[in-house]
Every structure is written in structure tokens, then in C-alpha cells.
Amino acid sequence: MLRFVIRWLATALGIGAAGSILPGIHVDGVKPAILTALLLGLINATLRPVVLILTLPLTLLTLGAFALVINGAMLALAARFVEGVHLAGFGSAVLGAIVVSVVGGVVNWAFQPR
């Protein structure tokens, strides 16, 4: 349960960081970031595996780069349902997904058991 909370907060931190760093993403506060992180986790657990399987040939053809587009689409989908998270466009969503992944990876690495 603790690992879930850490990952959830890491994702929320990444969404907040993306809103601070990138000009095309605006997050109105902590609550929208936390709600978006929760919804993004649910989307990544349910919809993302199906999309990854359906787009596997394209992902292999681009040597995995298309996975960034999929991550951006998942972030855009989550942001669409949460009031207080605004994306300027799909490019902003892809860049935001990169920031969320990097921040989440660093936080998860920092809190992993040694």
C-alpha cells in the first residue's frame, strides 16, 4: 500500500512539475494534480496495455519512440476529465508525459528499498 501511495504522489509531483516547467501545461493547484495522477494511474492500468498491444508494430518500427506518443495520449485523456489541468495541445501532452516519467522515476528510485 505504501508503494502505491509513493507512486501516486510521485506522479502528482511530476504533473505539478510539468505544469511549472512547460508553458503548454497549466495545473490550477495540488488537488487537480492529485486527481489527475489517480486517474492517470487507472488509465495506465486498464487502457494503456490494450493500446500498447494494438500499436506494437508501430512501436517496434519506431524503436519504442511511439510509446512516448501513447504516454502523451494517456496524459491528455486524464487531463480532459479533471477540471484544473489544461493542456495547450498534443505536443504539450507528450512533453508533459516525459516530465512526469522522469520525475516519477527519480522519486521511485529514491524511495526504493535498498
SVG drawing of the C-alpha trace seen along z (x, -y; Angstrom):
<svg xmlns="http://www.w3.org/2000/svg" viewBox="-14 -29 34 36">
<polyline fill="none" stroke="black" stroke-width="0.4" points="0.0,0.0 2.9,-2.4 4.4,-1.8 1.1,-2.7 0.9,-6.0 4.5,-6.8 4.0,-6.2 0.7,-8.2 2.4,-11.1 5.4,-10.9 3.1,-11.1 1.2,-14.0 4.6,-15.7 5.5,-15.1 2.3,-16.6 2.9,-19.6 6.4,-19.9 5.2,-19.6 2.8,-22.5 5.6,-24.6 8.2,-23.8 6.3,-23.6 4.4,-26.6 1.7,-24.5 0.5,-22.8 -1.3,-24.6 -2.2,-23.0 -4.5,-25.0 -3.3,-23.5 -2.4,-20.4 -5.9,-18.9 -6.1,-18.8 -2.6,-17.3 -3.5,-14.6 -6.8,-13.8 -5.0,-13.6 -2.4,-11.3 -5.0,-9.0 -6.9,-9.0 -3.7,-8.5 -2.9,-5.5 -6.3,-4.0 -5.9,-4.7 -2.4,-3.3 -3.6,-0.1 -6.6,0.5 -6.4,-1.2 -2.7,-1.6 -1.9,2.2 -4.6,2.6 -3.3,-0.4 0.3,0.8 -0.6,4.2 -2.6,2.7 0.2,0.3 3.0,2.8 4.0,2.9 4.3,-0.9 6.2,-0.9 8.7,1.7 9.0,-0.2 10.0,-3.4 12.2,-1.6 10.0,-2.4 9.6,-6.1 5.9,-5.7 5.5,-4.8 6.1,-8.5 3.1,-9.3 1.0,-6.8 2.1,-8.2 1.1,-11.7 -2.3,-10.4 -2.9,-8.8 -1.9,-12.1 -4.2,-14.1 -7.1,-11.7 -6.6,-12.0 -6.3,-15.8 -9.5,-16.0 -11.6,-14.6 -10.0,-16.7 -11.0,-20.3 -8.0,-22.4 -5.5,-20.7 -5.2,-22.4 -3.1,-21.3 -2.4,-23.6 -2.1,-20.7 -0.9,-17.2 2.7,-18.2 2.4,-19.6 0.9,-16.3 3.8,-14.3 6.4,-16.7 4.4,-16.6 4.4,-12.8 8.2,-12.8 8.5,-15.2 6.0,-13.0 8.0,-9.9 11.4,-11.4 10.1,-12.9 8.3,-9.7 11.3,-7.6 13.6,-9.7 11.2,-9.7 10.6,-5.9 14.3,-5.4 14.9,-7.5 12.3,-5.6 13.1,-2.0 14.2,0.4 18.0,0.9"/>
</svg>
